[in-house]
């Protein structure tokens, strides 16, 4: 599956177009490991933050108590991110080039 993704041309924007929050009892490191399990590359981007990258997105997990997620994603691949976050309580917003919200997705685990 990983090599198939490398053959597809994704359109990752030049600036951040995704912002959200992940509310979970698990740590930011454990959240990042969920990304890693499905082929994303993860690394510490600062003393406290974690970068998660794949062919269609470059995201960062920041914050302490409430984990924030922000970064750049091919707008046509948002459902793949939802697949990674499926077991977590989250809310994310996707923006267009004019900084207008074009989609909001959430999983409240009610």
N, C-alpha and C positions, 0 to 999 in steps of 0.2 A: 504494500500500500504506500509506503514512503516514497519509493521510486516513481510511482504513478503521480504523486503530488508534485514532484520535481519537474515533470514533463509538462504540467499545466502552467500557463502563464496567469498569475494572479495580479490584481491591481491593488497594491497596498498604497494608500495615500501618503503624501509627504509629511502631513501633520496628524496629530491625534484626532481620531474620529469616533472613539469609543470610550465611554466613562461609565463607571458603575460601582456597586458595592456588593460585597459578599459577606453575609452574616452567617457565621459558622462557629461551632465549638472547636473545630480543628484549627491548627496553626496555619500561618501563611506558608510555611515550608511543606506541610502536609497537602495544602491546596496545590502548590506547585508540583508536587509529586503526582497528583492526578493528571496534570498536563503531560508530565514526563511519561506516564504509563501509556499514553496514546501517541507517542512519538515526538512531542514537542521537546525542544532543547531548553533547559533551564539553567540559570546561573544567577549568582548574587550580583546585583547592579550597584549596590551601595552597602553600607554596614547593615541596613535594615530591609532593603527592598530586593525583589526577585524579578528578573526578566524571564519571560516565557516567549519563545519564538518558534515559528513553523513557517512553512512555505507561504501561507496566506495571512499571517498576522505577526506583529511584534507588540507584546503587551507587557505591562509591569504590574506587579502586586505590591502595593504600598500600604502604609498604615500599620497600626498595632492592634487595638481592640476590634475595630471594624476594618476589615481589609477592603481597600479600594482597588479597583482594576481600571487601568487606563492604557491607551495605546492606539495602535493603527491596525486596522483589519480590512481586508477586501470586503466591501459591503455585501457581496453576494455569498459570503461564507459565514455569516453570523450564526446560522443553524449548526455549523460544526462546533462553534464555541459553546452553544447551548448543550450540545451532546457531552462536552467535557464537564460542564457545570451541573449536569442533570440531578445529581444527588445533593446539591447545595442550595441554600436559600440565597438568592441573588436578584439583583435588578440592574440592567445595563441599558444605556441609551446609545444609539448610533446616530452620528451627525453627517450631513452632507458637506460639500466644499464651502457653502455659505454659512456654516455653523448653525444650521437648523436641524432640529431633531427629526429624523426620518423614520425611526423605529425605536420602540421601547419593548424590551422583553424582560420577563421576570419569572421566577420560580419561588413561590412562597411556602411550599411544602406544608400547606394547611392540612 
